[in-house]
Amino acid sequence: RGGFTPHPRSLADQEYMMRLPDVYLFLVIQKGGAYVGKNSLMPGWEKSLTDDEIWGIVAYIRRLP
């Protein structure tokens, strides 16, 4: 979590991650944190990544906990 303020949640926190729908994770990655009411320091990646690439990241995140 390094020097981030506020500290990001751990993607390996299984209890927390189970409460988040896949589409929520997709939107956070695609549009950024501010889009879903989170910190605006999380940038959106929709201009750099395709939808398929973002879904791949969501699938990877789901394997972490």
C-alpha positions, 0 to 999 in steps of 0.5 A: 500500500506504500505511500498512498493516502488514503490507503487502498483496500487489499485485493486479497481481502476475500470478505471485502472482495466477495461483496463487490460485483464484477461490473463494479470492479470493471467500472472502477478500472474503466472509469476510475475511482471518482466514477464510483464514489471512490478516490479520484487518484484511481485513474480510468483506463478506458482510453488505454485498455479494451473492454476485454483487457479490463475483463481480464484484469477483473478475472485476475483480481478474482483469483487473488483472494 
